[in-house]
Amino acid sequence: MNICVHTLVKNEERYLWFSVTSVIDYVDHLLLWDTDSTDKTRGIVNELIRRYPNKLSFKEIGSVDPEKFTEIRQQMLEETKADWIILVDGDEVWWEDSIKEVTKFIHEHGVDYESIISPNFNIVGDIYHYQEESAGRYQINGKRGHLNIRATSLKIPGLHFDKPHGSLGLFDKDGRLIQERDRKKRIFINAPYMHFTNVIRSSSREKDLLVPKRKIKLKYEIGNSFPKDFYYPEVFFSSRPDIVESPWVRMGTVFKFRAYLETPLRKIKRRVWWGKAGY
């Protein structure tokens, strides 16, 4: 099984280095496309190219409207020569054991399966806190929480991206979401990654706001604290270029004050909304 990673970014300077280096050694190729970043993302990309000249293919796309985002994802899919793809966004960082387990399963059983469901720790506030599992809204294979399909077989007939950015998904030739296809060909593997979608991912909030849909991503929320002996992904402890900032930054006083005010309201809203939705 040949495995290719897709990473599509804009203004992802805080976690992009860690994201790419956490997976690239365990796959055959990685496509990294940038949509007109204005922070240090391009400088970090240059460092990644120097480190992985034979595995990483970079393309500068230019500014992309939300309506065109799906087209870019589709272009990446059409340019991929592989058996499986793994979607790894610039805010997703994997443990070695997790990416090893997923890729091992693909190599050993990829002919018989179509997709793999992966759980994640949804980070809020800072790297030391994560959102309660009950806040996760995805439901796949009878499971609900912080999980998603990140690995998909390209043998699915008519596999393609559809729907606008924000509700983007992978569909088959009949227009069915891949998570609605044969359940027996889809497996949950308890191989988590860290997801930084709800914290600042660029150099500042102002840079974040230049990215479509990111305005609603930041969550002022006090999450659960990781234990003091929590085992973080290995790449956070590896050497990195000077251009890559330390991830070990705690939430500021202003953020924390606002988060303490908003967190109870968020939890009440989630429980009321989900109660009405029948969750």
PAKOLNU-603876 format. One record per residue (C-alpha): x, y, z. Coordinates in nm, 4 decimals, always signed. Layout:
% PAKOLNU-603876
+----------+----------+----------+
:       xx :       yy :       zz :
+----------+----------+----------+
:        X :        Y :        Z :
...
+----------+----------+----------+
END
This chain:
% PAKOLNU-603876
+----------+----------+----------+
:       xx :       yy :       zz :
+----------+----------+----------+
:  +0.0000 :  +0.0000 :  +0.0000 :
:  +0.1324 :  +0.3405 :  -0.1007 :
:  +0.0238 :  +0.6163 :  +0.1387 :
:  +0.0140 :  +0.9904 :  +0.0676 :
:  -0.0606 :  +1.2696 :  +0.3161 :
:  -0.2542 :  +1.5807 :  +0.2128 :
:  -0.1827 :  +1.9040 :  +0.4029 :
:  -0.3554 :  +2.2225 :  +0.2845 :
:  -0.2669 :  +2.5353 :  +0.4814 :
:  -0.2917 :  +2.9093 :  +0.5333 :
:  -0.1307 :  +3.0915 :  +0.8276 :
:  -0.0419 :  +2.7796 :  +1.0288 :
:  +0.2962 :  +2.8857 :  +1.1677 :
:  +0.2432 :  +2.7635 :  +1.5253 :
:  +0.1897 :  +2.3931 :  +1.4604 :
:  +0.2746 :  +2.3214 :  +1.0958 :
:  +0.6306 :  +2.2053 :  +1.1659 :
:  +0.5107 :  +1.9645 :  +1.4343 :
:  +0.2215 :  +1.8452 :  +1.2193 :
:  +0.4299 :  +1.7514 :  +0.9167 :
:  +0.7245 :  +1.6050 :  +1.1072 :
:  +0.4915 :  +1.3897 :  +1.3174 :
:  +0.3766 :  +1.1868 :  +1.0145 :
:  +0.6111 :  +1.2235 :  +0.7172 :
:  +0.8574 :  +0.9505 :  +0.8188 :
:  +0.5785 :  +0.6912 :  +0.8158 :
:  +0.4250 :  +0.7591 :  +0.4740 :
:  +0.5478 :  +0.7498 :  +0.1156 :
:  +0.4759 :  +1.1087 :  +0.0173 :
:  +0.3273 :  +1.4327 :  +0.1470 :
:  +0.1563 :  +1.7023 :  -0.0573 :
:  +0.1816 :  +2.0412 :  +0.1146 :
:  -0.0112 :  +2.3201 :  -0.0575 :
:  -0.0243 :  +2.6779 :  +0.0707 :
:  -0.3065 :  +2.9214 :  -0.0002 :
:  -0.1332 :  +3.2591 :  +0.0334 :
:  -0.0028 :  +3.2531 :  +0.3912 :
:  +0.1048 :  +3.5924 :  +0.5288 :
:  +0.2788 :  +3.4784 :  +0.8483 :
:  +0.5915 :  +3.2614 :  +0.8873 :
:  +0.4262 :  +2.9568 :  +0.7323 :
:  +0.6235 :  +2.9848 :  +0.4063 :
:  +0.9540 :  +3.0097 :  +0.5949 :
:  +0.8630 :  +2.6949 :  +0.7881 :
:  +0.7697 :  +2.5240 :  +0.4607 :
:  +1.1167 :  +2.6062 :  +0.3257 :
:  +1.2732 :  +2.4384 :  +0.6290 :
:  +1.0536 :  +2.1323 :  +0.5741 :
:  +1.1519 :  +2.1144 :  +0.2072 :
:  +1.5191 :  +2.1242 :  +0.3031 :
:  +1.4696 :  +1.8434 :  +0.5524 :
:  +1.2472 :  +1.6249 :  +0.3316 :
:  +1.3398 :  +1.7019 :  -0.0316 :
:  +1.2425 :  +1.3571 :  -0.1590 :
:  +0.9177 :  +1.3105 :  +0.0307 :
:  +0.7521 :  +1.6497 :  +0.0351 :
:  +0.5940 :  +1.8185 :  -0.2685 :
:  +0.5064 :  +2.1852 :  -0.2188 :
:  +0.2795 :  +2.4056 :  -0.4237 :
:  +0.1875 :  +2.7727 :  -0.3765 :
:  -0.1768 :  +2.8128 :  -0.4781 :
:  -0.2392 :  +3.1788 :  -0.4009 :
:  -0.5441 :  +3.3252 :  -0.2310 :
:  -0.8458 :  +3.0939 :  -0.2277 :
:  -1.2048 :  +3.1940 :  -0.1555 :
:  -1.4104 :  +2.9542 :  +0.0596 :
:  -1.6037 :  +2.8590 :  -0.2549 :
:  -1.2794 :  +2.7449 :  -0.4226 :
:  -1.1472 :  +2.5495 :  -0.1246 :
:  -1.3236 :  +2.2293 :  -0.2295 :
:  -1.1788 :  +2.2592 :  -0.5798 :
:  -0.8264 :  +2.2760 :  -0.4371 :
:  -0.8876 :  +1.9675 :  -0.2247 :
:  -1.0111 :  +1.7910 :  -0.5371 :
:  -0.7025 :  +1.8957 :  -0.7328 :
:  -0.4827 :  +1.7466 :  -0.4616 :
:  -0.6807 :  +1.4235 :  -0.4860 :
:  -0.6465 :  +1.4097 :  -0.8640 :
:  -0.2694 :  +1.4619 :  -0.8449 :
:  -0.2221 :  +1.1832 :  -0.5906 :
:  -0.0642 :  +0.8572 :  -0.7044 :
:  -0.1279 :  +0.6334 :  -0.4062 :
:  -0.3537 :  +0.3632 :  -0.2633 :
:  -0.4544 :  +0.5577 :  +0.0478 :
:  -0.4578 :  +0.9201 :  +0.1571 :
:  -0.4347 :  +1.0575 :  +0.5095 :
:  -0.5633 :  +1.4110 :  +0.5653 :
:  -0.3356 :  +1.5905 :  +0.8116 :
:  -0.4139 :  +1.9577 :  +0.8554 :
:  -0.1551 :  +2.2054 :  +0.9811 :
:  -0.3118 :  +2.2010 :  +1.3273 :
:  -0.2995 :  +1.8228 :  +1.3789 :
:  -0.0033 :  +1.6588 :  +1.5542 :
:  +0.0325 :  +1.2807 :  +1.5816 :
:  +0.2038 :  +1.0515 :  +1.8275 :
:  +0.4555 :  +0.8095 :  +1.6759 :
:  +0.2591 :  +0.5094 :  +1.8013 :
:  -0.0618 :  +0.6492 :  +1.6512 :
:  +0.0656 :  +0.7105 :  +1.2982 :
:  +0.2571 :  +0.3803 :  +1.3100 :
:  -0.0586 :  +0.1915 :  +1.4057 :
:  -0.2688 :  +0.3539 :  +1.1324 :
:  -0.0118 :  +0.3010 :  +0.8578 :
:  +0.0588 :  -0.0558 :  +0.9743 :
:  -0.3109 :  -0.1361 :  +0.9490 :
:  -0.3241 :  +0.0094 :  +0.5979 :
:  -0.0263 :  -0.1983 :  +0.4852 :
:  -0.1689 :  -0.5171 :  +0.6341 :
:  -0.5444 :  -0.4733 :  +0.5729 :
:  -0.5817 :  -0.1816 :  +0.3318 :
:  -0.7133 :  -0.4046 :  +0.0555 :
:  -1.0146 :  -0.5050 :  +0.2668 :
:  -1.1071 :  -0.1680 :  +0.4195 :
:  -1.2076 :  +0.1755 :  +0.2875 :
:  -1.1549 :  +0.4179 :  +0.5741 :
:  -1.0177 :  +0.4574 :  +0.9253 :
:  -1.1734 :  +0.6573 :  +1.2086 :
:  -0.9299 :  +0.8324 :  +1.4425 :
:  -0.9986 :  +1.0041 :  +1.7767 :
:  -0.8331 :  +1.3262 :  +1.8851 :
:  -0.7678 :  +1.5476 :  +2.1839 :
:  -0.9319 :  +1.8798 :  +2.1030 :
:  -0.7053 :  +2.1453 :  +2.2560 :
:  -0.8589 :  +2.4574 :  +2.4118 :
:  -0.6849 :  +2.7512 :  +2.5775 :
:  -0.3335 :  +2.6121 :  +2.5469 :
:  -0.1399 :  +2.2892 :  +2.5009 :
:  -0.2040 :  +2.1949 :  +2.8627 :
:  -0.5854 :  +2.1701 :  +2.8340 :
:  -0.8323 :  +1.9742 :  +2.6241 :
:  -1.2052 :  +1.9892 :  +2.5660 :
:  -1.4359 :  +1.7425 :  +2.7364 :
:  -1.5143 :  +1.4420 :  +2.5178 :
:  -1.8877 :  +1.5094 :  +2.5408 :
:  -1.8284 :  +1.8291 :  +2.3405 :
:  -1.7371 :  +1.6238 :  +2.0324 :
:  -2.0194 :  +1.6298 :  +1.7782 :
:  -1.9087 :  +1.3717 :  +1.5227 :
:  -2.0994 :  +1.0415 :  +1.5100 :
:  -1.9486 :  +0.7534 :  +1.3119 :
:  -1.9917 :  +0.3771 :  +1.3518 :
:  -2.2003 :  +0.4239 :  +1.6647 :
:  -1.9341 :  +0.6346 :  +1.8348 :
:  -1.9651 :  +1.0037 :  +1.9203 :
:  -1.7030 :  +1.2516 :  +2.0326 :
:  -1.3827 :  +1.4060 :  +1.9054 :
:  -1.3223 :  +1.1729 :  +1.6138 :
:  -1.3048 :  +1.1842 :  +1.2372 :
:  -1.2106 :  +0.9883 :  +0.9267 :
:  -0.8529 :  +1.0862 :  +0.8416 :
:  -0.7409 :  +0.7881 :  +0.6285 :
:  -0.9275 :  +0.6839 :  +0.3139 :
:  -0.8706 :  +0.4295 :  +0.0393 :
:  -0.8594 :  +0.5650 :  -0.3149 :
:  -1.0236 :  +0.2474 :  -0.4421 :
:  -1.3664 :  +0.3875 :  -0.3452 :
:  -1.5466 :  +0.4321 :  -0.6801 :
:  -1.5753 :  +0.7953 :  -0.7843 :
:  -1.4097 :  +0.9262 :  -0.4687 :
:  -1.4286 :  +1.3054 :  -0.4651 :
:  -1.4583 :  +1.6114 :  -0.2408 :
:  -1.7857 :  +1.8021 :  -0.2328 :
:  -1.9768 :  +2.0675 :  -0.0341 :
:  -1.8432 :  +2.4141 :  +0.0621 :
:  -1.5626 :  +2.4783 :  +0.3080 :
:  -1.7055 :  +2.4189 :  +0.6556 :
:  -1.9166 :  +2.1223 :  +0.5490 :
:  -1.6605 :  +1.9690 :  +0.3127 :
:  -1.6618 :  +1.5921 :  +0.2834 :
:  -1.5460 :  +1.2943 :  +0.0787 :
:  -1.8142 :  +1.1313 :  -0.1351 :
:  -1.8407 :  +0.8300 :  -0.3643 :
:  -1.9728 :  +0.8189 :  -0.7217 :
:  -2.3330 :  +0.8031 :  -0.5943 :
:  -2.2941 :  +1.1134 :  -0.3786 :
:  -2.2772 :  +0.9216 :  -0.0506 :
:  -2.0456 :  +1.0364 :  +0.2227 :
:  -1.7760 :  +0.7778 :  +0.2863 :
:  -1.8998 :  +0.7455 :  +0.6457 :
:  -2.2341 :  +0.6287 :  +0.5047 :
:  -2.0862 :  +0.3442 :  +0.3016 :
:  -2.0544 :  -0.0190 :  +0.4164 :
:  -1.9801 :  -0.0081 :  +0.7885 :
:  -1.7865 :  -0.3346 :  +0.7697 :
:  -1.5255 :  -0.1616 :  +0.5514 :
:  -1.4714 :  +0.1191 :  +0.8020 :
:  -1.2805 :  +0.0703 :  +1.1262 :
:  -1.2166 :  +0.2710 :  +1.4417 :
:  -0.8545 :  +0.2569 :  +1.5566 :
:  -0.7773 :  +0.4053 :  +1.8961 :
:  -0.4723 :  +0.5930 :  +1.7685 :
:  -0.5296 :  +0.9568 :  +1.8658 :
:  -0.3725 :  +1.2827 :  +1.7540 :
:  -0.3758 :  +1.6336 :  +1.9046 :
:  -0.6016 :  +1.8868 :  +1.7318 :
:  -0.5272 :  +2.2589 :  +1.7785 :
:  -0.8172 :  +2.3956 :  +1.5749 :
:  -0.9684 :  +2.5963 :  +1.8628 :
:  -0.6573 :  +2.7935 :  +1.9617 :
:  -0.4618 :  +3.0651 :  +1.7787 :
:  -0.2669 :  +2.8909 :  +1.5016 :
:  -0.0896 :  +3.1855 :  +1.3402 :
:  +0.1337 :  +3.4480 :  +1.4985 :
:  -0.1657 :  +3.6499 :  +1.6196 :
:  -0.5430 :  +3.6617 :  +1.6256 :
:  -0.5271 :  +3.9211 :  +1.3450 :
:  -0.3397 :  +3.6771 :  +1.1187 :
:  -0.5849 :  +3.4023 :  +1.2079 :
:  -0.8759 :  +3.6186 :  +1.0986 :
:  -0.7317 :  +3.6347 :  +0.7472 :
:  -0.8173 :  +3.2655 :  +0.7077 :
:  -1.1722 :  +3.1733 :  +0.5962 :
:  -1.3898 :  +3.0245 :  +0.8716 :
:  -1.1256 :  +3.0701 :  +1.1411 :
:  -1.3118 :  +3.3571 :  +1.3062 :
:  -1.5490 :  +3.1073 :  +1.4695 :
:  -1.2790 :  +2.8542 :  +1.5593 :
:  -1.1195 :  +3.0166 :  +1.8648 :
:  -1.2853 :  +2.8929 :  +2.1839 :
:  -1.2621 :  +3.0885 :  +2.5082 :
:  -1.2931 :  +2.7829 :  +2.7255 :
:  -1.1249 :  +2.6276 :  +3.0275 :
:  -1.0802 :  +2.2635 :  +2.9407 :
:  -0.9654 :  +1.9614 :  +3.1349 :
:  -0.6020 :  +1.9701 :  +3.2433 :
:  -0.3700 :  +1.7024 :  +3.1131 :
:  -0.2021 :  +1.5069 :  +3.3965 :
:  +0.1469 :  +1.6284 :  +3.4883 :
:  +0.2914 :  +1.3026 :  +3.3559 :
:  +0.0948 :  +1.3200 :  +3.0294 :
:  +0.2941 :  +1.1875 :  +2.7351 :
:  +0.2858 :  +1.4513 :  +2.4592 :
:  +0.3688 :  +1.3752 :  +2.0926 :
:  +0.7395 :  +1.3168 :  +2.0500 :
:  +0.7909 :  +1.5939 :  +1.7924 :
:  +0.7315 :  +1.8575 :  +2.0588 :
:  +1.0597 :  +1.7505 :  +2.2187 :
:  +1.2616 :  +1.7138 :  +1.8974 :
:  +1.5014 :  +1.9760 :  +1.7616 :
:  +1.3404 :  +2.2436 :  +1.5480 :
:  +1.4571 :  +2.5424 :  +1.3418 :
:  +1.4736 :  +2.8836 :  +1.5091 :
:  +1.1784 :  +2.9988 :  +1.2988 :
:  +0.9504 :  +2.7511 :  +1.4778 :
:  +0.8162 :  +2.8895 :  +1.8062 :
:  +0.7902 :  +2.6838 :  +2.1236 :
:  +0.4505 :  +2.5173 :  +2.1721 :
:  +0.4837 :  +2.5373 :  +2.5511 :
:  +0.2906 :  +2.8636 :  +2.5940 :
:  +0.0194 :  +2.9059 :  +2.8555 :
:  -0.3014 :  +3.1011 :  +2.8047 :
:  -0.2792 :  +3.4667 :  +2.9002 :
:  -0.4578 :  +3.6346 :  +3.1904 :
:  -0.7140 :  +3.8135 :  +2.9707 :
:  -0.7947 :  +3.4942 :  +2.7835 :
:  -0.8274 :  +3.2989 :  +3.1068 :
:  -1.0618 :  +3.5565 :  +3.2626 :
:  -1.2917 :  +3.5533 :  +2.9595 :
:  -1.2736 :  +3.1726 :  +2.9407 :
:  -1.3812 :  +3.1360 :  +3.3046 :
:  -1.6871 :  +3.3470 :  +3.2254 :
:  -1.7786 :  +3.1706 :  +2.9030 :
:  -1.7048 :  +2.8069 :  +2.9879 :
:  -2.0157 :  +2.7425 :  +3.2055 :
:  -2.2356 :  +2.9002 :  +2.9383 :
:  -2.0770 :  +2.6880 :  +2.6668 :
:  -2.1373 :  +2.3684 :  +2.8622 :
:  -2.5002 :  +2.4577 :  +2.9323 :
:  -2.5575 :  +2.5484 :  +2.5679 :
:  -2.4054 :  +2.2196 :  +2.4483 :
:  -2.6187 :  +2.0098 :  +2.6806 :
:  -2.9404 :  +2.1950 :  +2.5971 :
:  -2.8764 :  +2.1878 :  +2.2207 :
:  -2.7789 :  +1.8204 :  +2.2195 :
:  -3.0769 :  +1.7364 :  +2.4366 :
:  -3.3063 :  +1.8896 :  +2.1749 :
:  -3.1170 :  +1.7080 :  +1.9014 :
:  -3.1692 :  +1.3761 :  +2.0781 :
:  -2.8054 :  +1.3055 :  +2.1550 :
+----------+----------+----------+
END
